[in-house]
Amino acid sequence: MTDTEKMVRLNLDLSPELNQILDELANKIGISKSDVLRQAITLMQIMVIAKFYSTLIPISV
């Protein structure tokens, strides 16, 4: 991140079960819980884009 980029702070309410999953993922991968969430958002974005393009270009196997 460069000096010109700013982070946005979010507050998030999670169930104890989701918080446990987040803790386990962070520990297994060796990153922070915030980084797990950032990567999850990126993966979700990729899935949405892939779904959008798959409707435009049908691929049959």
Buried (B, 14 or more C-beta within 10 A) or exposed (E): EEEEEEEEEEEEEEEEEEEEEBEEBBEEEEEEBEEBBEEEEEEEEEEEEEEEEEEEEEEEE
